[in-house]
């Protein structure tokens, strides 16, 4: 399904011990996955379709697709979105019947998908509930790659990326078709990384260097010599936490500095704004709140001039002239 969910629209996330790591790389051997589900929450909704394409040395060698019978009936919205009806699911295998085959197909492969954290959470919870097993495969998210390689796009849905690369997408929200689209986009993203950086390897290394530089945001400078002193970010100290939707943290910090503000790495009593990104990719976070957010909340309770804002509000502030 590959649904993008806002940090504020999602329900609290359970702790998934042993869950794999999110990787920023282009493996040669991997398995593309996609699920269709009855809703957005891995804790409360159900899988109704699963598909996967196994890739070896960059070439698809095998595929799997199956419907999965849910406990509850599918509502009209999901039927319309996916085309999967209750009649189609009536004779589908149950999770207990089909999960062993799904997990055997995945093996210990790196999993590739679009917003794949969504799909893996469902698979993790299903494997834990029905089989007492843990899904600990590492994974690569084409959404994360696209945010870095296609920053000019307003949105980074699978359909947006497919359109940007001219990838045909005749069917959406069916698992195998979305796997085909994701695979094609993954190859295009690898080509884009090679085009922009000389090789996919250099892109990965630069991404790691940028991640290191996140701890040195204070060193960012600007060539601007005149600033709009009425801009809401002028002389304001900004801190970021979590993965941003539309740009890297370095890019966002540069925009703050270009408007006469300051980008800091850590929360202090002088911080004016904490901008909240998505914390799904941080394994150390147990309750959806980073240590920065908890510290900022305490400072706010103590009466300090600090505001905690979602990423969307930050972009609205940037746009003010």
BAFI-3210 file (N, C-alpha, C; in Angstrom, 3 decimals, decimal comma, padded with zeros to 6 digits):
// residues 321
n [1|2|3|4|5|6|7|8|9|10|11|12|13|14|15|16|17|18|19|20|21|22|23|24|25|26|27|28|29|30|31|32|33|34|35|36|37|38|39|40|41|42|43|44|45|46|47|48|49|50|51|52|53|54|55|56|57|58|59|60|61|62|63|64|65|66|67|68|69|70|71|72|73|74|75|76|77|78|79|80|81|82|83|84|85|86|87|88|89|90|91|92|93|94|95|96|97|98|99|100|101|102|103|104|105|106|107|108|109|110|111|112|113|114|115|116|117|118|119|120|121|122|123|124|125|126|127|128|129|130|131|132|133|134|135|136|137|138|139|140|141|142|143|144|145|146|147|148|149|150|151|152|153|154|155|156|157|158|159|160|161|162|163|164|165|166|167|168|169|170|171|172|173|174|175|176|177|178|179|180|181|182|183|184|185|186|187|188|189|190|191|192|193|194|195|196|197|198|199|200|201|202|203|204|205|206|207|208|209|210|211|212|213|214|215|216|217|218|219|220|221|222|223|224|225|226|227|228|229|230|231|232|233|234|235|236|237|238|239|240|241|242|243|244|245|246|247|248|249|250|251|252|253|254|255|256|257|258|259|260|261|262|263|264|265|266|267|268|269|270|271|272|273|274|275|276|277|278|279|280|281|282|283|284|285|286|287|288|289|290|291|292|293|294|295|296|297|298|299|300|301|302|303|304|305|306|307|308|309|310|311|312|313|314|315|316|317|318|319|320|321]
n.u [000,829|001,975|001,533|001,882|002,262|001,503|003,404|001,739|-000,694|-000,591|-000,932|000,332|003,431|004,329|006,952|009,326|011,295|014,389|013,849|014,829|017,449|017,236|018,538|020,648|021,361|022,322|021,723|022,719|021,552|018,387|014,998|012,011|009,146|005,602|002,564|-001,009|-003,490|-006,022|-006,118|-004,309|-002,798|-000,473|-000,873|-003,583|-004,937|-005,257|-003,493|-004,274|-003,282|-000,239|002,878|005,937|009,141|011,919|015,314|018,344|021,686|020,872|018,805|015,465|014,371|012,431|009,025|006,295|002,891|-000,020|-003,346|-004,683|-006,634|-008,637|-009,601|-011,738|-014,275|-013,657|-013,818|-015,820|-014,185|-011,554|-012,017|-012,623|-010,243|-008,248|-009,379|-009,775|-012,042|-014,490|-015,578|-013,492|-011,696|-012,817|-012,185|-009,484|-006,159|-005,571|-003,749|-002,129|-001,899|-000,557|001,639|004,105|005,086|005,466|007,476|009,504|010,019|011,072|013,359|016,602|016,967|017,791|015,220|013,344|011,318|008,591|008,122|008,631|008,821|006,268|005,127|006,821|006,363|003,757|004,251|006,051|004,477|002,485|003,981|004,943|002,555|001,133|002,983|004,959|007,424|010,215|010,604|013,462|014,804|017,015|016,359|015,653|014,460|012,706|011,434|012,966|015,354|014,466|013,756|016,229|017,481|015,710|014,983|013,555|010,945|007,587|006,039|006,686|005,466|004,913|003,729|004,437|007,205|007,412|006,218|008,049|010,241|009,213|008,100|005,870|002,720|000,264|-001,513|-002,347|-001,960|-002,236|-000,542|001,505|001,732|002,564|005,002|006,393|006,498|007,938|010,380|011,253|011,488|013,426|015,674|015,883|016,416|018,913|020,299|020,007|021,487|024,014|024,272|024,248|026,296|028,394|028,713|026,762|027,884|029,433|027,369|026,185|028,311|028,546|026,074|026,396|028,421|027,027|025,193|026,900|027,628|025,355|025,662|027,076|025,759|025,953|028,037|027,226|027,055|026,025|025,719|024,196|023,720|021,896|018,901|015,465|014,176|011,748|011,021|009,794|011,799|014,068|016,948|016,256|016,670|016,954|016,180|016,343|014,569|014,292|013,456|013,132|010,463|010,575|013,157|016,716|018,177|020,374|019,870|017,524|018,475|020,231|018,431|017,267|019,436|019,951|017,913|018,603|018,546|019,477|020,916|020,959|022,430|021,661|019,164|018,757|018,347|018,100|016,933|014,548|012,766|011,757|011,773|009,756|010,419|009,974|010,183|010,347|012,525|014,421|015,863|016,296|014,258|011,513|008,935|007,825|008,807|011,617|014,752|015,362|012,840|011,572|013,171|012,730|009,998|010,025|011,449|009,609|007,478|008,749|008,685|010,252|011,068|010,212|009,092|007,392|007,121|005,393|006,770|005,379|004,461|006,872|007,685|005,731|006,450|008,937|008,143|007,082|007,300]
n.v [-001,207|001,236|003,747|007,138|008,503|011,075|012,223|013,126|012,078|009,420|006,524|005,819|004,106|000,711|-001,013|-002,665|-005,028|-006,115|-005,523|-004,855|-002,729|000,531|001,175|003,194|002,624|000,854|-002,179|-005,194|-007,657|-008,402|-008,129|-006,911|-005,552|-005,297|-004,394|-004,601|-003,211|-003,067|-000,614|002,096|001,509|-000,653|-001,927|-002,223|-002,723|-004,852|-007,129|-007,544|-008,223|-009,410|-009,024|-009,829|-009,396|-011,130|-010,269|-010,757|-009,965|-007,611|-008,383|-009,439|-012,529|-014,147|-014,223|-013,448|-013,549|-013,003|-013,037|-012,247|-013,439|-011,381|-010,828|-009,134|-007,624|-005,911|-002,413|-000,030|002,044|000,976|-001,107|000,379|001,794|-000,186|-002,141|-004,636|-006,891|-008,017|-010,407|-011,437|-012,013|-013,959|-016,727|-016,650|-017,480|-017,794|-015,699|-017,410|-019,621|-018,645|-017,078|-018,520|-019,217|-016,691|-015,581|-017,433|-016,935|-014,359|-014,778|-013,967|-011,644|-008,249|-005,905|-004,059|-001,252|001,109|003,652|001,676|001,003|001,009|-001,348|-003,309|-003,095|-004,137|-006,798|-007,621|-007,497|-009,348|-011,726|-012,008|-012,241|-014,439|-016,474|-016,340|-015,350|-013,240|-010,558|-009,537|-008,404|-006,160|-003,016|-001,041|002,073|003,441|005,853|007,412|007,532|008,907|011,401|012,517|012,389|013,503|016,250|018,352|017,648|018,165|016,355|012,996|010,583|007,216|007,307|009,890|009,729|007,754|009,110|011,191|009,846|008,754|006,249|003,709|003,280|001,536|000,329|000,931|000,528|-002,213|-005,050|-006,541|-005,069|-002,617|-003,426|-003,943|-001,321|-000,046|-001,417|-000,617|002,157|002,139|001,258|003,460|005,476|004,665|005,084|007,861|008,628|007,864|009,562|012,114|012,002|010,558|007,913|005,312|004,480|006,668|008,454|007,186|007,355|010,143|010,729|009,580|011,237|013,648|013,015|012,897|015,561|016,711|017,015|019,284|021,653|024,246|025,384|026,218|028,706|031,800|033,527|035,706|039,148|040,982|041,013|040,189|041,652|041,256|038,708|035,543|033,734|035,148|035,744|033,657|030,653|027,467|023,995|020,660|017,552|014,109|012,626|014,692|015,484|016,787|017,617|017,404|017,529|019,233|020,885|022,166|023,498|025,276|026,967|028,221|029,669|031,298|033,088|034,605|033,338|030,865|027,659|025,003|022,146|020,914|021,032|023,891|026,299|028,569|027,937|028,531|027,299|023,977|021,744|019,229|016,246|013,036|010,271|007,582|006,149|005,974|003,833|004,020|005,331|004,990|005,792|007,479|010,011|011,967|012,486|015,159|016,324|015,699|017,149|019,741|019,986|019,959|022,318|024,140|023,761|024,805|027,429|028,663|030,407|028,671|026,902|024,072|022,684|021,251|019,856|020,858|023,392|024,693|024,912|026,642|028,903|029,425|030,244|032,729|036,081]
n.w [000,000|000,763|002,070|002,906|006,030|008,259|011,045|013,026|012,459|012,880|014,994|018,343|018,327|018,685|020,426|018,535|018,935|017,656|015,063|011,670|010,217|008,723|005,599|003,532|000,544|-002,485|-003,056|-004,823|-004,638|-003,490|-002,178|-003,409|-001,854|-001,166|000,430|000,698|002,718|005,347|006,514|008,139|010,405|011,755|014,100|014,464|012,084|009,090|006,889|003,488|001,064|-000,339|-001,954|-003,671|-005,202|-006,093|-006,445|-008,087|-008,496|-009,655|-011,333|-011,818|-010,524|-009,433|-008,248|-006,015|-005,090|-003,184|-001,946|001,296|003,860|005,822|009,292|009,840|007,736|004,620|004,188|002,230|001,259|001,127|-000,654|-002,934|-003,249|-003,639|-005,216|-004,295|-003,191|-000,750|-001,607|-003,165|-001,172|000,328|000,022|000,368|001,619|005,155|007,535|009,141|007,484|005,196|005,946|006,639|004,066|002,963|004,635|004,215|001,528|001,686|003,218|004,380|003,038|002,059|002,174|-000,154|-000,685|-001,126|001,118|002,955|005,592|006,607|005,447|006,510|009,233|009,442|008,559|010,519|012,867|012,217|011,898|014,474|015,956|014,808|014,335|016,206|015,534|014,483|012,276|010,979|008,861|007,191|005,517|002,557|001,702|-000,894|-000,764|001,022|-000,423|-002,701|-001,654|-001,243|-003,731|-005,533|-004,831|-005,861|-006,301|-005,291|-003,854|-002,744|-003,367|-004,543|-007,076|-007,865|-008,136|-010,088|-012,208|-012,527|-013,536|-015,800|-015,637|-016,352|-014,823|-014,747|-012,977|-009,630|-006,072|-005,950|-004,960|-006,431|-008,804|-007,734|-006,702|-009,096|-010,119|-008,080|-008,234|-010,810|-010,360|-008,357|-009,775|-011,485|-009,629|-008,770|-011,135|-011,231|-008,999|-009,869|-012,050|-010,800|-008,916|-009,900|-009,219|-007,661|-005,327|-004,474|-003,926|-001,692|000,125|000,342|001,469|003,965|004,922|004,995|006,971|009,133|009,211|010,161|012,842|013,000|012,417|013,200|011,837|009,368|006,904|005,278|002,136|001,997|002,693|003,467|005,340|005,922|008,531|009,690|009,220|010,340|011,115|011,503|013,316|014,988|016,790|015,593|015,748|014,566|014,497|013,731|010,471|007,677|005,411|002,858|002,289|003,028|006,310|006,375|004,142|004,994|007,234|006,013|004,698|006,863|007,902|005,708|005,957|008,017|010,435|012,952|012,929|015,019|016,611|018,994|021,642|023,621|026,304|024,882|022,506|019,975|018,138|017,721|015,178|014,015|012,452|010,916|013,026|012,473|011,502|013,417|015,540|018,237|019,452|021,503|022,157|020,280|020,678|020,410|022,173|021,982|021,587|024,003|025,774|024,859|025,383|028,162|028,702|027,681|029,455|031,650|031,109|029,163|026,084|023,712|020,888|019,653|016,596|013,750|010,717|008,479|009,279|009,580|006,884|005,992|007,400|006,267|003,760|004,114|003,281]
ca.u [000,000|002,939|000,851|002,675|001,463|002,088|003,750|000,658|-001,887|-000,406|-001,119|001,590|004,047|004,820|008,368|009,549|012,655|014,990|013,511|016,017|017,907|016,980|019,798|020,682|022,310|021,751|022,233|022,502|020,663|017,385|013,620|011,055|007,895|004,494|001,347|-002,244|-004,005|-007,354|-005,991|-002,994|-002,114|-000,035|-001,330|-005,034|-005,476|-004,880|-002,990|-005,193|-002,519|001,218|003,624|007,380|009,950|013,300|016,278|019,714|022,615|020,114|017,852|014,372|014,474|011,266|008,037|005,251|001,722|-001,121|-004,317|-004,658|-007,973|-008,665|-010,602|-012,897|-014,549|-013,026|-014,839|-015,985|-013,046|-010,435|-012,420|-012,495|-008,833|-007,409|-010,068|-009,872|-013,368|-014,713|-015,771|-012,169|-010,953|-013,569|-011,475|-008,039|-005,541|-005,474|-002,364|-001,410|-001,634|000,294|002,833|005,355|005,573|005,949|008,762|010,492|010,386|011,925|014,640|017,304|017,252|017,462|013,906|013,225|009,930|008,318|007,628|008,646|008,648|004,847|004,908|007,578|005,675|002,670|004,818|006,642|003,412|001,838|004,868|004,983|001,262|000,652|004,021|005,935|008,718|010,589|011,118|014,605|015,497|017,308|015,511|015,963|013,213|012,830|010,975|014,129|016,278|013,895|013,834|017,584|017,883|014,724|014,483|012,710|009,556|006,784|005,687|007,519|004,702|005,400|003,245|005,214|008,533|007,212|005,970|009,297|011,149|008,532|007,802|004,441|002,063|-001,122|-002,318|-001,759|-002,591|-002,230|000,806|002,502|001,933|003,377|006,366|006,994|006,785|009,010|011,617|011,670|011,919|014,686|016,720|016,031|017,082|020,332|020,832|020,073|022,628|025,215|024,315|024,536|027,479|029,442|028,426|025,873|028,749|029,772|026,147|026,051|029,357|028,190|024,954|026,959|029,124|026,007|024,649|027,880|027,608|024,188|026,103|027,858|024,918|026,337|029,075|026,627|027,087|025,245|026,280|023,288|024,210|020,738|017,857|014,170|014,161|010,410|010,783|009,637|012,988|015,211|017,591|015,683|017,510|016,137|016,736|015,540|014,614|013,604|013,696|012,233|009,750|010,845|014,563|017,596|018,317|021,349|019,197|016,601|019,279|020,744|017,347|017,125|020,570|019,777|016,925|019,136|018,383|020,579|020,599|021,741|022,283|021,020|018,220|019,238|017,351|018,002|016,257|013,230|011,887|012,115|010,992|009,576|010,319|009,455|011,143|010,184|013,769|015,352|015,581|016,450|013,065|010,569|007,586|007,537|009,374|013,072|015,264|015,247|011,460|011,301|013,872|012,025|008,732|010,298|011,782|008,368|006,775|009,483|008,430|011,185|010,489|010,482|007,904|007,574|006,246|005,538|007,513|004,524|004,453|008,200|007,692|004,896|007,254|009,965|007,537|006,655|008,223]
ca.v [000,000|002,324|004,984|008,068|008,911|012,141|011,882|013,499|011,325|008,014|006,137|005,498|002,926|-000,270|-001,351|-003,876|-005,455|-006,956|-005,061|-004,543|-001,346|001,237|001,395|004,064|002,006|000,201|-003,558|-005,945|-008,761|-007,901|-008,483|-005,806|-006,001|-004,356|-004,955|-003,834|-003,406|-002,517|000,704|002,685|001,121|-002,050|-002,487|-002,413|-003,099|-006,185|-007,311|-008,252|-008,700|-009,305|-009,422|-009,634|-009,745|-011,417|-009,746|-011,234|-009,265|-006,578|-008,965|-010,186|-013,967|-014,864|-013,331|-014,073|-012,700|-013,723|-012,360|-012,726|-013,274|-010,631|-011,243|-008,277|-007,341|-004,723|-001,382|000,451|002,872|000,112|-001,790|001,317|002,158|-001,297|-003,061|-005,935|-006,954|-009,079|-011,652|-011,932|-012,434|-014,988|-018,012|-016,421|-018,143|-017,024|-015,364|-018,594|-020,509|-018,086|-016,403|-019,273|-019,109|-015,321|-015,406|-018,259|-016,240|-013,220|-015,245|-012,897|-010,600|-006,844|-005,641|-002,749|-000,873|002,540|003,804|000,251|000,855|000,692|-002,759|-004,157|-003,116|-005,105|-008,148|-007,892|-007,769|-010,592|-012,841|-012,128|-012,673|-015,729|-017,504|-016,163|-015,099|-011,844|-010,139|-008,664|-008,030|-004,759|-002,561|000,184|002,763|004,316|007,173|008,121|007,797|009,924|012,709|013,037|012,454|014,295|017,258|019,329|017,194|018,654|015,168|011,844|009,346|006,326|007,803|011,078|009,289|007,077|010,137|011,928|009,019|008,217|004,833|003,428|002,766|001,327|-000,071|001,280|-000,070|-003,666|-005,290|-006,937|-003,932|-001,634|-003,972|-003,684|000,111|000,252|-001,952|000,262|003,421|001,890|001,271|004,843|006,228|004,302|005,823|009,267|008,769|007,776|010,789|013,283|011,872|009,781|006,505|005,107|004,358|008,019|008,985|006,603|007,925|011,542|010,723|009,323|012,451|014,632|012,614|013,325|017,023|017,143|017,376|020,509|022,619|025,594|025,874|026,655|030,152|032,275|034,629|036,852|040,240|041,721|040,101|040,746|041,553|040,879|037,286|034,809|032,968|036,043|035,669|032,580|029,454|026,332|022,649|019,666|016,173|013,205|012,751|015,635|014,944|017,425|017,962|016,915|018,453|020,239|021,840|022,952|024,389|026,335|027,908|029,008|030,603|032,264|034,076|035,320|032,570|030,010|026,227|024,359|020,698|020,470|021,905|024,635|027,241|029,649|027,443|029,120|026,369|022,593|021,306|017,789|015,380|011,690|009,497|006,155|005,493|005,972|002,650|004,275|005,991|003,975|006,291|008,474|011,296|011,960|013,153|016,605|016,728|015,634|018,260|020,962|020,025|020,331|023,747|024,877|023,713|025,653|028,820|029,218|030,810|027,629|026,349|022,784|022,808|020,209|020,233|021,640|024,779|025,218|025,300|027,831|030,014|029,713|030,889|034,092|037,118]
ca.w [000,000|000,728|002,443|003,689|007,180|009,049|012,426|013,915|012,118|013,201|016,384|018,994|017,748|019,621|020,339|017,736|019,211|016,636|013,715|010,892|010,090|007,475|004,906|002,365|-000,366|-003,661|-003,114|-006,053|-004,281|-002,558|-002,517|-003,370|-001,226|-001,008|001,025|000,755|004,073|005,603|007,118|008,281|011,634|011,831|015,364|014,513|010,784|008,618|005,533|002,591|-000,093|-000,235|-003,156|-003,576|-006,365|-005,701|-007,411|-007,916|-009,382|-010,335|-012,273|-011,171|-010,790|-008,921|-007,665|-005,210|-004,838|-002,554|-001,100|002,673|004,416|007,078|010,270|009,610|006,329|004,058|003,985|000,862|000,861|000,744|-001,886|-004,043|-003,400|-004,096|-006,112|-003,618|-002,581|000,233|-002,349|-003,550|000,017|001,055|-000,033|000,453|002,781|006,395|007,867|009,628|006,356|004,150|006,472|006,494|002,691|002,776|005,322|003,517|000,297|002,048|003,749|005,090|002,055|002,245|001,597|-000,797|-000,896|-001,015|002,494|003,291|007,028|006,758|005,123|007,423|010,532|009,334|008,502|011,838|013,827|011,822|012,207|015,930|016,480|014,306|014,288|017,265|014,903|014,319|010,967|011,278|007,628|006,933|004,418|001,821|001,401|-002,058|-000,348|001,579|-001,531|-003,579|-001,003|-001,407|-005,133|-006,282|-003,883|-006,551|-006,303|-004,174|-003,094|-003,096|-003,443|-005,597|-008,361|-008,219|-008,573|-011,362|-013,216|-012,753|-014,333|-016,963|-015,413|-016,503|-013,619|-015,166|-011,823|-008,334|-004,894|-005,987|-004,461|-007,422|-009,699|-007,021|-006,655|-010,410|-010,205|-007,129|-008,799|-011,899|-009,768|-007,649|-010,802|-011,944|-008,566|-008,834|-012,271|-010,855|-008,093|-010,705|-012,856|-009,979|-008,072|-010,558|-008,950|-006,521|-004,142|-004,030|-003,323|-000,358|000,977|000,609|002,394|005,290|005,352|005,354|008,270|010,127|009,281|010,927|014,186|012,891|011,722|013,595|010,925|008,111|006,699|004,139|001,378|002,110|003,547|003,927|005,789|006,306|009,998|010,145|008,925|011,614|011,476|011,678|014,629|015,781|016,858|015,172|015,899|013,864|014,972|012,810|009,030|007,035|004,246|001,572|002,089|004,085|007,433|005,976|003,263|005,811|008,064|005,151|004,462|008,092|007,963|004,627|006,396|009,173|011,655|013,378|012,975|016,068|016,664|020,232|022,344|024,784|026,800|023,905|021,310|019,717|017,435|017,424|014,021|014,121|011,295|011,185|013,799|012,204|011,136|014,546|016,336|019,667|019,966|021,967|022,392|019,257|021,029|020,523|023,380|021,743|021,819|025,441|026,421|024,472|026,117|029,550|028,711|027,474|030,733|032,581|030,773|028,192|024,805|022,727|020,263|018,989|015,432|012,737|009,516|007,589|009,755|009,263|005,478|005,881|007,902|005,275|002,597|004,432|002,805]
c.u [000,857|002,307|001,789|001,804|002,203|002,373|002,572|-000,626|-001,797|-000,625|000,230|002,129|004,577|006,316|008,505|011,011|013,155|014,649|014,777|016,301|017,496|018,319|019,624|021,759|021,560|022,317|021,939|021,536|019,687|016,018|012,736|009,751|006,848|003,318|000,179|-002,911|-005,385|-007,297|-004,546|-002,181|-001,762|-000,535|-002,810|-005,643|-004,834|-004,328|-004,036|-004,496|-001,036|001,827|005,102|008,036|011,387|014,250|017,666|020,607|021,875|019,032|016,749|014,446|013,258|010,293|006,984|004,118|000,639|-002,069|-004,235|-006,017|-007,927|-009,735|-011,894|-013,092|-013,876|-014,098|-014,819|-014,818|-011,885|-010,774|-012,231|-011,034|-008,034|-008,057|-010,211|-011,187|-013,448|-014,950|-014,431|-011,430|-011,605|-012,814|-009,957|-007,458|-005,491|-004,015|-001,562|-001,034|-000,572|001,591|004,112|005,939|006,126|007,327|009,855|010,943|011,330|013,298|015,292|017,691|017,076|016,143|013,861|011,747|009,769|007,556|007,561|008,532|007,204|004,614|005,599|006,923|004,514|003,216|005,397|005,546|002,683|002,696|004,936|003,681|000,912|001,692|005,027|007,333|008,957|011,082|012,228|015,415|015,800|016,540|016,011|014,645|013,414|012,304|012,142|015,128|015,768|013,948|015,199|017,947|016,934|014,144|013,543|011,235|008,819|006,383|006,532|006,742|005,249|004,956|004,013|006,580|008,442|007,003|007,252|010,251|010,490|008,250|006,297|003,890|000,580|-002,058|-001,593|-002,585|-003,009|-000,784|001,833|002,781|002,795|004,811|007,087|007,387|007,943|010,359|012,145|012,178|013,239|015,849|016,969|016,731|018,569|020,999|020,977|021,254|023,934|025,386|024,771|025,876|028,618|029,280|027,494|026,681|029,110|028,564|025,993|027,072|029,039|027,044|025,437|027,696|028,132|025,402|025,594|027,819|026,380|024,587|026,937|027,062|025,334|027,365|028,510|026,639|026,227|025,974|025,383|023,860|023,071|019,618|016,579|014,026|012,785|010,106|010,728|010,858|014,214|015,676|016,948|016,583|016,619|016,897|015,781|015,654|013,805|013,937|012,667|011,663|010,308|012,299|015,401|017,682|019,313|020,703|018,261|017,366|019,835|019,680|017,096|018,205|020,437|018,764|017,344|018,948|019,603|020,097|021,529|021,494|021,481|020,097|018,912|018,114|017,181|017,283|014,880|012,258|012,526|011,196|010,956|009,476|009,746|010,524|011,088|011,512|014,788|015,007|015,623|015,211|011,994|009,133|007,210|008,073|010,879|013,492|015,193|013,833|011,128|011,951|013,166|010,708|008,949|010,636|010,523|007,545|007,423|009,375|009,388|010,499|010,863|009,162|008,274|006,592|006,452|006,274|006,684|004,495|005,798|008,252|006,820|005,664|008,317|009,394|007,118|007,719|007,857]
c.v [001,248|003,671|005,851|008,626|009,999|011,649|012,127|012,763|009,885|007,755|005,831|004,152|001,994|-000,473|-002,663|-004,284|-006,356|-006,565|-004,618|-003,052|-000,774|001,610|002,407|003,522|001,365|-001,213|-004,182|-007,108|-008,267|-008,433|-007,254|-006,324|-004,896|-005,094|-004,032|-004,192|-002,769|-001,127|001,066|002,174|-000,354|-002,720|-002,855|-002,883|-004,398|-006,157|-008,044|-008,722|-008,478|-009,726|-009,110|-010,055|-009,931|-010,989|-010,272|-010,589|-008,256|-007,071|-009,702|-011,670|-014,742|-013,850|-014,133|-013,074|-013,547|-012,747|-012,980|-012,426|-012,505|-011,179|-010,446|-008,044|-006,037|-003,663|-000,865|001,276|002,016|-000,673|-000,873|001,654|001,051|-002,156|-004,456|-005,967|-008,076|-010,422|-012,271|-012,534|-013,623|-016,317|-017,850|-017,151|-017,216|-016,661|-016,577|-019,521|-019,962|-017,473|-017,221|-019,171|-017,713|-015,147|-016,251|-017,579|-015,075|-013,663|-014,157|-011,774|-009,204|-006,602|-004,217|-002,462|000,620|002,792|002,426|-000,002|000,463|-000,805|-003,676|-004,208|-004,103|-006,535|-008,555|-008,303|-009,070|-011,799|-013,090|-012,720|-014,097|-016,842|-017,411|-015,933|-013,595|-011,607|-009,133|-008,292|-006,531|-004,328|-001,250|000,801|003,696|005,723|007,993|008,478|008,939|011,315|013,348|013,268|013,288|015,384|018,269|018,917|017,730|017,509|014,003|010,542|008,487|006,827|009,037|010,699|008,591|008,093|010,895|011,161|008,459|006,734|004,620|002,818|002,552|000,959|000,386|000,658|-001,521|-004,071|-005,624|-005,800|-002,870|-002,122|-003,712|-002,218|000,494|-000,227|-001,048|001,599|003,274|001,903|002,689|005,707|005,913|005,025|007,302|009,535|008,741|009,046|011,993|013,218|011,076|008,294|006,419|005,019|005,724|008,675|008,487|007,213|009,376|011,625|010,484|010,542|013,526|014,317|013,032|014,838|017,543|017,582|018,653|021,585|024,055|026,201|026,397|028,178|030,509|033,404|035,860|037,894|041,108|040,748|040,885|040,568|041,196|039,408|036,495|034,002|033,852|036,039|034,639|031,348|028,228|025,022|021,677|018,308|015,303|013,502|013,684|015,038|015,484|017,746|017,343|017,955|019,564|021,301|022,746|023,955|025,552|027,394|028,789|030,078|031,677|033,343|034,789|034,613|031,728|028,564|025,571|022,859|020,245|021,511|022,577|025,567|028,429|029,220|028,075|028,141|024,980|022,136|019,790|017,131|014,044|010,868|007,995|005,437|005,434|004,836|002,919|004,910|004,967|004,477|007,438|009,858|011,166|012,650|014,666|017,083|016,725|016,808|019,574|021,090|020,447|021,812|024,592|024,902|024,631|027,132|029,447|029,461|029,805|027,078|025,042|022,737|021,650|020,756|021,125|023,113|025,440|025,702|026,541|029,074|030,409|030,535|032,327|035,085|038,475]
c.w [000,000|001,020|003,260|004,803|007,942|010,455|013,356|013,610|012,575|014,679|017,015|018,507|018,831|019,432|019,583|017,878|018,092|015,220|012,999|010,799|008,735|006,841|003,778|001,433|-001,528|-003,775|-004,470|-005,836|-003,214|-002,978|-002,354|-002,767|-001,259|-000,392|000,748|002,075|004,227|006,215|007,333|009,474|011,633|013,104|015,356|013,189|010,286|007,194|004,708|001,305|000,151|-001,564|-002,949|-004,886|-005,891|-006,820|-007,071|-008,969|-010,250|-011,269|-011,513|-011,535|-010,301|-008,331|-006,919|-005,036|-004,211|-001,883|000,290|003,298|005,730|008,026|010,073|008,115|005,911|003,811|002,544|000,368|000,373|-000,526|-003,093|-004,311|-004,068|-005,170|-005,537|-002,840|-001,550|-000,448|-002,746|-002,360|000,729|001,109|000,007|001,659|003,988|006,645|008,327|008,483|005,410|004,668|006,359|005,085|002,413|003,395|004,685|002,229|000,599|002,522|004,583|004,151|002,631|001,526|001,053|-001,002|-000,776|000,280|003,139|004,787|007,360|006,554|006,125|008,797|010,529|009,354|009,854|012,821|013,504|012,197|013,705|016,472|016,077|014,358|015,421|016,731|014,764|012,893|011,220|010,046|007,612|005,689|003,821|001,387|000,207|-001,754|000,188|000,481|-002,398|-002,956|-001,199|-002,867|-005,991|-005,375|-004,529|-006,573|-005,077|-003,261|-003,594|-002,967|-004,575|-006,969|-008,815|-008,766|-009,927|-012,479|-013,551|-013,651|-015,601|-016,864|-015,509|-015,222|-013,928|-014,033|-010,562|-007,230|-005,135|-005,810|-005,540|-008,406|-009,028|-006,845|-007,975|-010,544|-009,293|-007,659|-009,908|-011,361|-009,024|-008,633|-011,309|-010,897|-008,522|-009,995|-011,966|-009,928|-008,876|-011,521|-012,034|-009,274|-008,710|-010,359|-007,756|-005,234|-003,583|-003,371|-001,895|000,587|001,321|001,595|003,814|005,812|005,768|006,711|009,390|010,315|010,009|012,331|014,179|012,153|012,037|012,642|009,605|008,044|005,492|003,434|001,432|003,063|004,075|004,248|006,093|007,810|010,553|009,875|010,235|012,034|011,711|013,134|015,562|015,700|016,627|015,332|015,206|014,548|014,027|011,358|008,410|005,754|002,937|001,308|003,196|005,191|007,106|005,092|004,054|006,670|007,247|004,892|005,685|008,149|006,893|004,987|007,675|010,487|011,964|013,427|013,983|016,051|017,877|020,839|023,527|025,246|025,859|022,632|021,180|019,074|017,362|016,313|014,009|012,753|011,731|011,880|013,533|012,005|012,270|015,499|017,834|020,283|020,289|022,055|021,466|019,595|021,177|021,819|023,221|022,041|023,307|026,180|026,110|025,226|027,560|029,657|028,532|028,763|031,761|032,231|029,784|026,853|023,718|022,207|019,557|017,834|014,466|011,519|008,598|007,985|009,461|007,807|005,251|006,357|006,890|004,128|002,864|004,001|003,401]
res [x|x|x|x|x|x|x|x|x|x|x|x|x|x|x|x|x|x|x|x|x|x|x|x|x|x|x|x|x|x|x|x|x|x|x|x|x|x|x|x|x|x|x|x|x|x|x|x|x|x|x|x|x|x|x|x|x|x|x|x|x|x|x|x|x|x|x|x|x|x|x|x|x|x|x|x|x|x|x|x|x|x|x|x|x|x|x|x|x|x|x|x|x|x|x|x|x|x|x|x|x|x|x|x|x|x|x|x|x|x|x|x|x|x|x|x|x|x|x|x|x|x|x|x|x|x|x|x|x|x|x|x|x|x|x|x|x|x|x|x|x|x|x|x|x|x|x|x|x|x|x|x|x|x|x|x|x|x|x|x|x|x|x|x|x|x|x|x|x|x|x|x|x|x|x|x|x|x|x|x|x|x|x|x|x|x|x|x|x|x|x|x|x|x|x|x|x|x|x|x|x|x|x|x|x|x|x|x|x|x|x|x|x|x|x|x|x|x|x|x|x|x|x|x|x|x|x|x|x|x|x|x|x|x|x|x|x|x|x|x|x|x|x|x|x|x|x|x|x|x|x|x|x|x|x|x|x|x|x|x|x|x|x|x|x|x|x|x|x|x|x|x|x|x|x|x|x|x|x|x|x|x|x|x|x|x|x|x|x|x|x|x|x|x|x|x|x|x|x|x|x|x|x|x|x|x|x|x|x|x|x|x|x|x|x|x|x|x|x|x|x]
***
